[in-house]
Amino acid sequence: MFRKIAAVVALSAVPVAVHAQDAAEVAPDSGDTAWILVSAALVLLMTLPGLGLFYGGLVRAKNFLSVFLQVGAIAAVASVLWIAVGYSLAFGDVTHGYFGSMQHAMLGNMADIYDGLAIPESTLALFQMTFAAITPALMVGAWVDRARFGWVVLFCAIWGLVVYAPVAHWIWGTGWLADRGVLDFAGGLVVHTTAGVSALIIALMLGKRQGFPSSALLPHAPGLTMLGSVLLWVGWFGFNGGSALSSSADASNAILNTHVAASVAALVWILIERITFGKPTTVGFATGAIAGLATITPAAGFVSPGAAIVIGIAAAAVCYYAIQLVKMKLHIDDSLDVFAVHGVGGMLGSILLGVFMAESLGGSGYAEGMTMGSMVGEQVMAVVVVALFSAVLTALIAKAISFIIPMRVSEDEEVQGLDISSHGERGWDLDS
């Protein structure tokens, strides 16, 4: 009798056990979800206040508040638009490989678990929203001291939907570049190439600041720049480590590579300064670190720490001389070197990824049918396509908006400083 009762109880418990197992299979992983939530906060830290302090310290004091306001306003409008339509354009179901559907407008129809991951889709949307916020904000460094605030906000709002979201879909939203095997771990193409190339186009369209290049337009607070850079450095752990989309060995490897590349690039940069000018600078250390961070970003999860050291060295050398080319030889007033550091760094890292992901070099290895040559070829093709797409669309958007809102402030406003002339704020030192 007892054996019969036990058998009945055991049989009745089987569906419950199976049901519990099924529930466990569809439940989000709490560790992965927590890590991505923390990573989202770290990326927002990069923007507010990291990027604001980094750029704000590099400008003259009469424009410090205007830079901070632009960064904050851009992040805010990009976040709202990401929720409204941006996420759907980037990560909506693929219909043709160029941009997503509108099924997730206002973050509707979100899945409990995002396909292939162990996190809720809302967590992915939050994490990616912080990327959509910082990317257009990176461009602020190209137009400081002279761009009109209204034009800046409207341009960045449209740019995020027309340039950033489609490129994100091409690579991260299983679009046409992803189908070709193009890789971008955390944004060398999606973030740094789009923002860097677009910044160069805007710098050309706006023209030079008054006094450039004959007068020394010195940063008013290198200490703030240093503070901003270390906030960016720490926040980048979430930027790259979070892009593993799990709390895993991939995340640990990405963070290790991020840190070592930044460390090496900062040291090499001040070594170049020591050889060239006789002494290192705080701004040089900060700029070198950011160059290393931007360059390792596309490769962070695919290469070994040894490769990250080589990438850091390449980042400092190439980005340093890119600044000399853009500013000193071509006299293009990309004021805070957005193209030379972020654009060149992102493109360089995207190409080096194709080399250093080889298993023989300690990398993650190539997909079936891919070789080092074919992978490098696909990465170069993606760099060219994304750069051209960003340049053309940026020029069209900027010109169209200029018919409604002028791109540039008046000469008197520029001399007075944007803190007062454009925003009615009083700067720290109006004589700087």
N, C-alpha and C positions, 0 to 999 in steps of 0.2 A: 504493500500500500504506500509506504513512504517513498519507495523507488518510483512508483507511478506518479505520485504528486510532484516529486523532484523533477521528473522528466517533463511533465506538463509545464511547470514553472520555467524550466530551462528553455523549452520551445517557445513559450510566450515571450520570453525575454529577448529572443533572437531579433525580431523586428525592431525592438527598442534599441538594441545594440547597433544594428545596422543603421537605423535612423540617426543615432548619436554620432556614428562614424561619418555619415554623409554630412551632418551639420558641421562636424569638425573640419571636413574637407572644404566647406564653402565659407567658413568663418575667417575673417582677417587675422593675420598674425599680429599679435599685439606688439611684439618687439619691433617688427618691420615698420608698423604704423607709427609707433612712438618715434623711431629714428627719423622717419620722413617728416613728421611734424616738427621735430627739433631742427632738422635741416632747413625747413622752410623759414623758421625763425632766424637761423643763422644767415640765410641769404638776404632776408629783409634787413638784418643788421648791417650787411654790406652796403645796402642802399642808404638806409637811414639809421645811423648817421655816417657810416664809413665813407661812402662816395662823396657826400656833402662836405665832410671835413677834408678829404683828400684834395678835391677840386678847390674848395674854399680857401685853403691855405696857399694855393698856388697863384691865385689872382691878387690884384691890388685890393687894398682894404675897402675901397669905395664900391666894390662889386661883390663883397663876400656874402652879404645877405641875399642878393639876387641869385647867386649860384645855389644857395641852400633852398630858396623858394622854388627855383626851377626843378631841382632834383625831387623835392617833395611833391610838387604839383604833377610832374610827369609820372611818378610812381603811383599817385592816387588815381589819375585818370586812366592809366594803363590797367590798374587793378579792376576798376569798375567795368571797363570794356572787355577785359578778359572773362569776367563772370557773365556779361551780357551775351557776347558772341565769340570772343577770341578763343576760348578753350574749344568750342565746337568747331571752329574753322581749322584749328590745329590738330585736334584729336577725335573729331567726329568720324563716323564710319567712312571708309574709303569708297569713293564712287569712281574716281578717275585718276587718283594719285597726285593731284595738284593742290587741292584744299579739301577739308572735310565737309561733311554735311552740317545742317543746322539742328540736328537732333538734340544737342546738349545746350541750346540757347538758354540763358539764365540758369545754367547748370541743372537742367531738367534731364530726366531719364538716365540718371547715373546708376551704375552697377554697384552692387554690394562689394564685389571684388573685381578689380580691373584685370582684364584678360592677361593671363600669363604671370600675374603677380600675386602677392599675398596681402595687398593693401586695398582699402576702399577706393573707388574711383574719385570720390570727393577729396581724399588725401592727395592723390596725384594732381588733381586740379589746383589745389592749394599750393603745392610745391611748385608747379609750373607757373602759377600766377606770379610768384616772386621773381622768376626768370623774366617773364614778360614785363615786369615793373623795372628791373634794373637795366635791361638791354637798351631801351631808348634813353634812359638817364645817363648812360655812358657817353652819349653824344654831346652832352652839355659842355664837356671840355673843349669841343671844337669851336664853339661860338661865344664863349664867355666874353664879357665886356661890351658886346655890340648887338646881340640879337634881341628882338622885341619879345616881351613875355607872352603876349597873346598868340603870336605866330608860333613860338616854341611849343606851347601846350597843344594847339590845334594840329601842328605838324606831327608831333609825337603820337597823338591820339590816332591819327589816320595811318601813320607809318607802322604802328604796332599791328594793325589789322591787315594792311596791304603788303607789307614786307615781312615782318617778323612771323606772323601766324602761318602764312604759306610755307616759308622755309622750315619752320618747326614741323609742319605736316610732312614735308618732303622726306625728312630724315627721322624724326621721332614718331610721327604719326603713321608709319608704314606707307609713306608716299613713294614716288617714283625713284628718288635717290636711294632710299632704303632698299628698294627692290633690286637695285644694281649692286648692292653690297657696301655702299658708302657708310662709314661709321663716324660718329661724333659723340663721345662719351658724355660730355657735359656742356658743350656749347662753343667749341672752337669755330664752327661754321655758323650755327644757328644764332649765337650771341655775338661773338667777337668779330667775325668777318662781316656780318650784316651791319653792326653798329660802326665798326672801324671804317669801312668803305663809305658808308653813308655820311659819316662825319667829315671825311675828306671832301666829298662833293659839296656839302653845305659850306665848308670853309672856303672853297673856291667860289661859290655863288655869293657869299656874303662879302668877300673881300677882306683886306687886312685891317687890323686895328690901327688906330692913329698912333704913329710912332714906330710901327713894325716895318722893317727889322732894324732900323737905325738906332732906336732908343732901347735901353734895357728895361723891359717890362717885368720887374722882379717880383717874386712872390712875397706877400706881406707877412706870412706866418708859416715858415717851414715846419715849425713844431706841430701845427695843426695837420699839415700834410703827412708828417710821420705818424701821428696818432690815427689819422684816417687810413693810412696804408696798413697798419697793424690790425685795425678792425676788419679791413678787407681780407687780410691774410687769414685771420681766424675764421671769419665768415665763409671763406672759400672752402673750408673743410666741409661745410654743409652743401655748398655749391657742387663740389666734385664728389664728395663722399655720399651725399644724398642721391646723386644720380645713379648709384648702383640700385636704387629703389628697394633696398633690403638692408638689414643690419647683418652683413655677411663679410666674408673674406674679401670680396670685391670692393666693399666700402672701405675696409682697412687698407687695402692696397692703394686705392685711389687717394686716400688721405696721406699715406706715407709719400707717395709720388708727388702730391701737391706740395707738401712741406719741403721736401728735399729740392725740388725744382726751384721753388721760390728762394730758398736759402742760397743755393748755388748761384742763381742769377743775380741776386742782390750783391753777393761777394764779388762776382766777376765784374759787375757794373762799377763798383767803387774802385776796383783794381784798374779798370780802363780809365776812370777819372784820375786816379793817382798817376798813371803813366802820362795821360794827356795834359792835365792841368796842375799836377803837383800835389793835389790833396783830394780826398773823398768828401762827399757832401751828404747831408741827410736826405735831400730831395733825390739825389742819385741812388742812394740805398733803397728808398721807397719806390722809385720808378723801376729799378731793377727787379725788385720783388714782384711788382705787378706784372712786369713783362714775363717773368718766369711762371707766374700763376696763369696768365692768359695762354701761354704757349703749351703748358702741360694739360690744360683743360680738355681738349679733344681726345687725348691719349691716356688720361689718368688711370682708367680702369683696365687698360689693355697692355700696358708695358711694365717692365720691371723697375725697381728703384735705381738700378744701375743705368738703365736707359733714361730715367728721369734726370739723373745728374747730367748726362750728355745734352739732353733737351734744355736744361737750365742754362748750360754754357752757351748753347746756340741761341737761346732767347736773348741773353744779355748782349752778345756780340751783334746779332742781326738787328735787333730793335734799337740799340744804341746808334748804329750807323744809319738806320732808317730815319731817325730824328735829324741827323746831320743832313741827310739828303733832302728831306721834305722842307725843313726850315732854312737851313743855311745855303743850300744850293738852288733849290727850286723856289724858295721864298714864299711858300704856301703857309698861311697863318692858321694852321691847325693848333690852336693856342696851347692846349695842354696835352698834345701828342696822342690823341685818341687813335688815329690811324696807325702811327708808327709803333705804338705799344700794343694796343688791343687788336687792331686789324692785322698788322704784320705778324704779331705773335700768334693769333688764332689761325691764320693761314699756314704759317710755318709748322705749328704743332699738328695741324690736320694732315699735312704731307708727311712729316716725320713719323706719324702714327703708322703709316703704311710700311715703314721700314722696321720699326722697333717692336711691332707686335709679332714678329717672327718668333716661333718657339725656340729656335736656335739662339736667339738673343734674350731669352727669358720672358717673352711676351705670351699672350693668350693663344696665339696661333691664328692662322687664316681659315676662313670658311672653306668648305669643300669646293674644289675647282679654282681657288684663288692662289696666286703666287705673290711674292713680294713685288714683282714688276707690275702685275695686273692690279694689285691693291693700290700701289702708289699712283698708277694711272687713273684709277677711279677717284681717288682722293684729289688729285690735281684737277680733274674734270669738274668735280663738285666745287672746289675753290673758285674756279673760273666762272662757273654758272652762277653761284651764289653772289660773287662779287659783281658781276655784270647786272644781274637782276636787281640787286640792292642799289647800284649806282643809277640805273635808268629810272627805276620807280621813285627813288629819292628825289631826283632832279624834277620829275614830273609833279610830284606832290608838293615840293617846296615852291615851285613856280606857280602852280595853281593857287595855293594859299596866299601867295604874295599879292594876288589881285584883290584879295579881301583885306588882308592885314599885311602891312609892309614887313619885310624880314628884319630890317635893321633900324635901330634907333637913330635919331638925328645926331649931328656932330656935337651940338651943345649938350645933349643928354649923355653922350659917350664921355665927354670931358668931365661933366659933373659927376658921373658915376651912376650906375643903374640902381643902387640902393635907394637913392633919393629921387632921381628923375623918373624911374619907372614904377617904384613901389612905395614911395613916400616914407622910406625908412632912413634913419640916420646911421651912417657907417661908423666904424670905429675910429678911423683916422682919415678924414677927407682930403688931407694933403698928400697922402701916399700915392 
